[in-house]
């Protein structure tokens, strides 16, 4: 998540959800009064939810949920906690080592020059260079015959998101420039190509668990903000996707601000468009050309008339740049770019094993500030279940449940399997009740008042529902959360975790407290978790707060979890359960993107061995808000694993199947101002980290986002 507003005045955490969310509560109250008494209040209203308002379960009856099997005793963490530090380097535990896999501008193929450290690389070359703003990623084992092998650790394909262009001090000779109100076209072209995803082949170095990029591999590929893509799912061909570049509404051109990610059991990569508002503007006076419902939708998604394009991609001369302004300028939608805004904000499926394949935007998973798409473990004969967070203040947690049931024979089926499993299914938004229960509210056209007669927004069809699922969730009464970000499913018990990064604007009045978001001025964030009832596809759950972020001294947010010097943190962002061959240790990685604790320490990554929902109990915050908190952590089960360089975010993490190689990303080191004439910045990482033998990265002055490899010096497993 990019928290740096330096590219423009735009606040990527701007609140656009001002709904009062009364609708579903009113519907439920009416249904319950008609259906009579149910045992235990709202926590036991599943029968009414299933039979009365069409929130049908896909995974069985909640009342028949089997008791979970006893969890195995986890292993212990095998490293000493890293101390907090503001050093301009990556600090790891004793016995561990790091190397740089690739950084902004590194050539992926032969024929392109190495990084100049002067921003002189051509825009065209970024079709073959590593992009900027490294973020979410995933490792896919690569078999000798070029297929997905979930058990292979020495050779694989690494897919890495490039969320945004940083400042952008690295890309251009003197940083981003503007003449009057116009950006230079060559700078814009370079930035368009520096967004997106890099797919690279990686292999272990001889006699080591360290990894290197295979330059020139036939699998190496860039997918950028200029790449042509298909639409899949209910929005494909929708009238609200029709534009000058796609008169039938079935094509998209580029993806933007790809933050977190996911993966599929058949071996494809899911990358998610988050702060796509960074690249779109809308002309002043455009409301006069729009219908009332269009204005409602555009404002709810953060694009009022007169909003400038923060990157200025719509300012150079030339028709090709006009698509970055979503204004009415032609006689019909097919003659202008009024709907270009609607083509962003989706989950994109990429087949890394077929570099010639076209990416597909999977619309059934909804459109919003997609932080990621995290799958539950696939089980034969059961639906594919994917969780997502909408990363903005006051936004929602979503779940997608496929209609199709998983068949392991579909492994290596590519995006054809995406059409099977991801284009048809049910989308839900989460309601977290104050008593520790919750419901998944179905967002389906024709159910529960989500139709063309809806007074909040007239939903024309299911394509319209998924395109504007925020509005559907508003109507249904989903719970407004403190910036839902990364998630993951614990392989030990299938419980789901999701970070709530922070929300300093939760004031308890205009933005009331609730049990799931219980702290006023939530500067340091928290991690919520839940246990599904009736299987992963069920429509109700139980929840608690796993950890509350805080400084150990509690100077900002109240230190409810009792964090200490070895495990205190602020603004949890990245989150990942690593799943190693034949192991179910449930090792959880937590990463931070913080601006509240950086006077004491740079951003960090912690390792944790979490418990389970219900292992704690009820507490009250100092504001008197009751909530449900998990067992307080100890130094033994939550511990700081590494600290990044100055001004950075730590993001993206994945571990090889054998547990011996860990990848993570450092985004925007030295994001504050620098001096381009002397190449002096607040950080010079990774040039100051890499050994002299690493000629691609050692000694360079300009800070660059990069992917880092962590191994143990004794060749052992990472973390446990």
N, C-alpha and C positions, 0 to 999 in steps of 0.2 A: 504494500500500500504506500503510495507516494504521499507523504505529508508535507512536502516542500511546495509552498505557493509561489516560488520565485519566478516561474514561467509567466505568471499573470496575477491579476487580482483575484482570480477565481478560487473559491474555497471548496476543495473537493469533499469536505465534510458538511457542506451546506445542507440545512434541514429543508426538505421539500415535502415532508409528510406532516401536514397540519390537521389530519383527520381526527375526529373524536372517537371513532371506532365503536359506535353504540349498536350497530346493526345486528351483529350476530348474537350479542347478549340479549337483545330484545326478542329475537327469534327463539333462542333457547328457552327464555323465561316463559314465553307463550306455549311452546311445545311441552315443557315440563308441567305447567299448570294443567294442561289438557290430559297428559298421560298419567298423572297421578304420582304418588310417592315412589321414590327410588331410594335404595339404602345409601346413606352416607353423603348426601349433598352432591356438589359438582364433581367430586372425585369419583362418583359412581354413576355418572350420567351417560355412560357409554351406550346403554341400551337406547336411550332417547336419541343420542347422536346418530346411532346406526339406523334405527328404524324411523325416526321422526323427521330428520332433516337431510337425509341422504348422504351422510358421511360414512359410506360403506367401507368396511374393513376388507383388506385383500389378504390378510394373513391369518385369519381365524378369529375366534371369539376371545375377547379380553378376559372373560371369566374362566377360560380354560387354559390360561397361560401356565406352562409347566414351571416348577421351581427350578432355578438355575443350578447347574452342576457346581459342586465346590471348585473354586479356582485353585489351580496349582500354586504352590509356594514359589514366588518369583525369586530370581537370582538377585544378588546384590550388585550395586554400582561399583565399578572397578577402578575408579579414578578419584584423586583428591580434587576438591572443589577449586576452581580457578577464582582468584581474587578479582574484585572489581577494579577497573583501571580505565584511564583516559588515554592510554598509550595509542599511538598510531600504528597498530599492528594487530594481527590475530594472535590471541593468547590462548593456548591449549594446555591441558594437564601434562604433568611430567610423564614421560613415556609415550607421548603422542607427537606427531609431526604433521605439517601441512605442506601442500604444494599448490600451485596455481594451474588449473586445467585450461581455462581460457578466459580472456577478458575482452572488453569492448574493443572492436576493431581488429581482432586477430583474424588472419585469413584462414578460411576453412578449406580452400582448394589451392592448388599450385598455380602460379602465374600472377598472383596479387602480392604487392609489397607488404612487408611487415609494418606494424604500427609505427607511425612516424613521430609520435609524441608532439605533433604540431597541428593536428586537425586537418591535414592536407589530403586525406583519403577522399576519393571521388564518391559521389552519391551512388553511381552505378555499381561500384565495388561492394557496397553493402548488401547487395544480393548474394554475396559470397563471404561476407564477414560476419563475425559475432556482433549481435546488436547490443543495445544499451539497456541499463536498468534491469539487470538480472533479477529474476523473481522465482515463481514456482517452477518445479521441475520434477521429472520422473525418469527412472532408469528401467529400461527393458532389456533383459538378457537376449543375446543374439546367437542363434545356433549357426553351425557351419554351413547349413543350407539356406541361411538368410531368413529364418523364421523366428517368431517370438518363443523364447525359452525361459520360463519363469524361474528356473533354477540355476541359470548360468551367471557367474559372477566375474569371470576374467575378460569377457567381451560383451559389449552391449551398445545400445543406442540411448543417448541421453538427450531428452527434450527439455529445453530451458526457455522460459518466458522472458521477454524483454518488455517491461511494463511501460517505460517512458524514457524520454531523452532528458538527461540530468543537466539542468541549468540552461543550456547544454554546453558546458565548458569543454567536454572532451571531443565533440564532433567537429567543431569549426575552429579555424585559426585564431579568432579573437572572441569566441563565444557567439551566442545568438545575436544577430544584428537586425536593424530595421531602418529603412529610409522613409521618413515620413510615417505613414501608416502601413507600409508595405514591407513584407519579408522578402529577401532574395529567393528566387525560385530554386537555386542550387542548394541552399540551406534547407529549404522545405523538403526537397526531394530526398536529401540525405536523412532527414529526420523520419520521413515516411518509411524509409527502408530500414532504419535502425529499430523500429518497433517490431513486435510480433514474437516469433519463436525461432530458435535455432535447434535443428536436429543434427547431432554429430555422433559418429561412431567413436567409441572409447575402448581402450584395451589396457590391461595391466602391463606394467613395465616388467621386463625380465627379472625374475627373482624377487619380486616386490608385490605388495598389495596396492601400491600407488598406481594411478591411472594417467594416461595421456590421450589427447585427441588424435585420431587418425586423420591427418590432413590428406585431402584428396579422395576420401572414401566415397563410394558411389551413393552412400546413404546420406551424406552431408547435404543439408538443405536449409534454406531460409523460407519462412512464411511470414509475410510482412503486411503493412497497411495498404499495400498495392496488389496483393494476391487475389485472384478471382476464386470465389467459393460458391458452393451450392447452399440453398436452404433446404432443410428437411423438417418434417413435422407439421403440425397444424397451421403454422403461419406461412408456410411455403406457398407462393402464389397469391397471398393476401393482397387486397387492393391497397392496404396501407404500407406495403413494401414496394409498390410500383414506383419506378423512377426512371430518369433518362438513360441510365446505364443498364437497367433491367426492366423493360416495359411489361414483362410478365410477372415481376415480383418474385422470381425464383433464384436470382443470383445476388451475391454480395461481393463487394470489392474491398478487400482488406479487413483486418481486425485490429483493434486498438486497445492500448492500455491493459494488456493481458497480465493479470496479477497472479492469483493462485491457479490451481489446476486440479486435475483428477486423472483417472486412468480407467480402462475397462478390462474386464477379465479376458476379452478376446484379443487384447494386445494393441489397443490404440490409445492415443493421448487426448485428454480433454483439457483445453486451455480456455480461460474465462476472461471476458471483456469486463473490466471494472470501471475505471474513471474515464470512460469514452467521451464524457463531456469536455475533456481537455482539447478535443480536436474538432468540435462542432460549434458553430455560431448560428444566430438567427437574426435577420434584419429587423430594425426598428419599424414599427407599423405593420408587421406581418400579421398580427392578430386580425386586421381588417380583411385579410384574405382567407381567414380560417373559419371553420364551423365552431360552434360552442363546445362540442365534444372534443374537437382537436385541441382547443385551447386548454381545456381541463387536463388532457393527457400530457401535453407538452409541458405545462407548468408542474404537474405532479412528477415528471421525470427531469425537472431542473432546467428546462430550456424556454424561458420566457422570451417574448419579442424584445429585440434590442440587445440580447446577450452577445458579447463579442467572442470570437473564437480565441481561446487563450493562447494557442500556439501560433495563431496567425496564418494557418495553412490556407485560408481562403483569400489571402490578400495579394499573392502574385498575379500578374496578368496571365490569362490563359484559361480556357474552358475546363481543363483538367483539375483546376483548383476550386472550381465553383461547387463541387460536391461537398466541400467541407462547410458549406453554409446551407442550413435547411430552411430556405425561404421559398415562397411562392413567386415564381417569375415567368412561368409559361401558362398556356391555356389549359393544360391538364397535368396530372402527376407524371405522366410518361414524357413530358417535355421539360421537366425541371428536376430539382433535387429536394423538393419539399419533404419527401419521405426518407431522405438519406439518414436522418437521425434514428429512424426506426430499424435500420439495418445493423445497428450496433447495440451491444449489451447482452450478447448471447454466449452460450457455451459452444465452442468450436471443436469438432473431432478431426484429428489428424492421424493418418496411418503412417508411422515412421518407417515401416518396412517396405513401403511402396512409394518411393520419392516422386513418382510421376502422378500419384493420386491427387485428387482435388479435395481440399478440406470441406467440411460440411458444418454449417451452423444448425445445431439441434434445438429447434424452437420449443419443443414440448417441455424443456427444462426451465422455461420462463426467461423473461428479459428484465434485468435490473442491474445494479452495480455488482455483477457476479464476482464474488471473491474466489470461489472455487466450486468444484463438483466432486464430492468425496463419496466413493461407493462403499456400501456395506459389503462384507465378504460374500461372494457369489456362491449360492448353493443350488445344486441341480434340482430342477422342478419348482424353484421359487422365483419370484420376480427379481429384477435388478432394481436396487434401491440406491438413490443418490441424494446426498444432502448438500445444501448450498446456503451461504450467507449473503445478505444484501448489505454491503459495507457502506453505511452512512448512518448518521444519528437518526434514531426513531424508525429504523427499518426492520426487516423481518428475517426469520429463518424459514427456509423452504425445504420440501422433500418431494422427490419424484419417484413414482412406483410404476415400473413398466407393466404393460399388459402381457407381454411375452414372458414365459418362464425360462430360466437359464438352462441351456444345454451345453455341457462342456465340449461337445463336438464342434462348437462354433469358434473355438480358439483359432486364431490366425485368419479369421474371416474378413478382416479389414472393415472398412466403413459400410459394407453391405450389412454387417451385423449391427452397426449403429442404426441403420434404418429399421432393423427388426426390433431392437430393444429400446431405442431412445426416441423414436418418432411417435410412438403410441403409448399412452399411459396416463396416470393421474398426477396432477400437481397439487401440493398442499402447502399451507402456511401454518406456522405453529402458534398456538395460544398457550402461554404459561400461566397457570392459575396460582394464586398465592398460597394454596395449601400443598404445593409440591406435586400436583397432577398437571396434566396437559392434554390438549387435543390437537389433532391435525385437521385443519379446516379445508375441505375439498374445494378447489377452484375449477369448476367444470361448468361450461356454458349450459344453461337450462336447468341448473340445480340451485336451490336456495336463493333465488332471486338474481342470480348472475345471468342476465339476459338483456335483450335490447330495450326493455322497459325499465331498466335500473335507473333510478333518479340521480345516483352519484355519477355514473358514466354508462351510457348505453352500449353494452357489449354485443357486437354484431354476430360473433361466432367464436369458436374456440381459439382460432388464430388471434382474434382480438383480445381474448382473455389472457393468453400466454404473453402477448406483446405488452399488455398493460396489467400484469398480474399484481403489481403494487396496489392498483385501484381495487382489484378483486379482493385482495387481502385486507385493504382498508374496510371494505363493506362487510366482510365476514368477521371482523373484530380480532385480527391477529395481534399479538403483543409487540409493541414498539420496543426495540432492544437498543443497547448501547454499542452500536456498530458491530454487527455480526461479521466475523472474518473467517479464519481458517477453521476447519473441522477434521475429524477423523473418527474411526470406529475401532474400539479396543478389541483386538483379536481374542483376548481372553474371555470376554463376556458379551461382546457385541454392543456395549454401551457407547453412546455417541458423545463426543466432546466438541465444543466450539468456543473459540475465543471471542470475548466482547472487549475490544481493544481499549476503549475509553469513551467518556462522554462528559466533558467538563460542563456542558450546558444542561445537564439534568439537575434542575434547580428545585424540584419538589413541588413546584407550583404550576408554571406553564407546562413543565414536563414532569408529571408526578412520579414519585417513587412507586415501585412495586417489588414483590419478593424476588423476582428474577433480575431486577436492576435496582438494588436496594440502597445504593450509596449516593448521596447528594454530591454533585461536583465530582463525578467518578473519573478522576484524573488518571488513575493507574490501571483501571480495567479489571476484568475477572474472566474466569473460564467456567462456563456452564456445561452440565452433562445431563444426559437423560437415558432412561432404560425403556425401550419400547415394550408395550404389552401386546400380546398376540402376534409376536414375530416382528421382524424389521418393517414389514409392510402394514402393520397395525395402525390404528388411528387414535390411540391414546398412549400416554407414557407417564413415567414418574421422573422427577428431576431434582437436582440440587446444584449448588455452586461448588465445583471442585476446589478452586483456589481464587482468592482475592489478591490481585496485585497490590503491592505497597512497598514503600521504603521500610527498612527494618525499624527506623525511628518513627514511622507513622506521621511524618510531617505533612504529607499531602492527603492521601486517602487513608482511612482507618485501617490498621494492620490486623484485620479480622482473622487471617489465617496464621498469624504468629510467625511470619517469615523472619529469618535470621540473616546474618551477614553472608552465609554460604548459599542462600537460595532466594533472597529478596529480588524482586523484579518489578517492572512497570510496563504497561501497555503490551500485553501478550498479543501476538499477531500470528506468526506461523505456528503450525501444530501438526505433528506427524507421528503415527504409530508405525514403527518399523516391524516388518513381518519377515522373519528369517526362515530359511528352510527347516522344517520340522520343529520349529520352536514357537512357543506361545508365551513369551515372556512379558508381552504387553508393554515394552519400553516406549515411553512417550517423550518426544522432543518438543520443547516449547521455545519459541523465538520471539524477540521483542523488536518493536519499531517505536521508539520512545523519544519524547521531547521533555519529559517531566523529571527525569532522574539523571540527565546527562551531565549535570554538574559534578556528579560522583563517579559515573561509569558510562562507558559506551554501551551500545546495544549488545545483546548477549543471546546465548542458547543454553537452556537447561535440559537435563535429563531427569526423567521421573519414572517411578514405579507406582502408578496410581492404584487406589483401592476400588471402591464400587459405590454406586448410588445408594445412599442411605447409611453410609458408614460413619456419619456424623450426627447432626441433629439441628434443632431450631436455635437460632440466635437472634438478637436484635442489634441493629446498627445504632450508632450514637444519635441518629435522628429518630430512633424509635421504630423503624421499619423492621418487621419480623421477616426472616428469610430462613432458608434451609441450607446449611453449609456442610460440606464433607469433612471427614476427619482432618485435623490439623496435620500438615506435613512435618516430617522430621528431616534432619540433615542426612539421614540414611536413605530416604526415598525421594527427595527432591534436591538436586545439587547443580550448581553452575558448571557447565561443561566448557564453554569458551566465551571470550569477549572479542568483539570485532574492532576494527580500526576507527579512527576519529570520524564523527559526523555520519556514520553509516547506519543502515538497517541490516539486520541479519534476517535472511528469508530463504525459503526453499530448502528442503532437506530430503534426502533419500539415501538409503543404505542398500548395498548389494545383498543378494540373497544369502550369502554366507556370513554376513555381518562383519566383514573385515575392512570394508571401504565405505566411508561416508562422504557424501557430497553436500555442500551447502553454498549459499550465495551471499556475497557482500554487495549491497546496493548503495549507490550514491555516497561513497566515502568522500569526505571533504566537500560536502554539498554547499557550504557557505562560499562567500565571494573569494575570488583569487585574482592574481595579477598575471595576465596572459603574456605580457612582455617578458617576464622573467620565469614564467611557469612556476610561480609560487602560490600554493594553495594551502588550505587548512589541513589537508591530508595529501600525502604523496604515495598512498597505497594503491596497487600492490608493488610498485617499483622499489619500495623500501623493505619489502618482505621477501621477495624472491631472491634466491641465491644467485651469485654471479653466473653460474652455469646455465641459468634460465634466461637466455638472451632475449626472449620475447617480452619479458616483463621486468627484468632487473634494471634499476637505475633510471627508469622513466619518471618524470616529474608530475605529469598530469594524472590525477586520480581517476581510476576506472572501476566500474562495476565488474565483478569477476566471479567465476565458479571456483571453489576451493575444494581440495581433496584432503581428507583427514584419514590417517592410518596410525596404527600402533607400531612402535619401533621394534617390538618383539614379534610382530606378525599376528598378534591375537585379535580377538573380536572387539568391536567398538562398544564402549559403554557398560557392558555387563559381561 
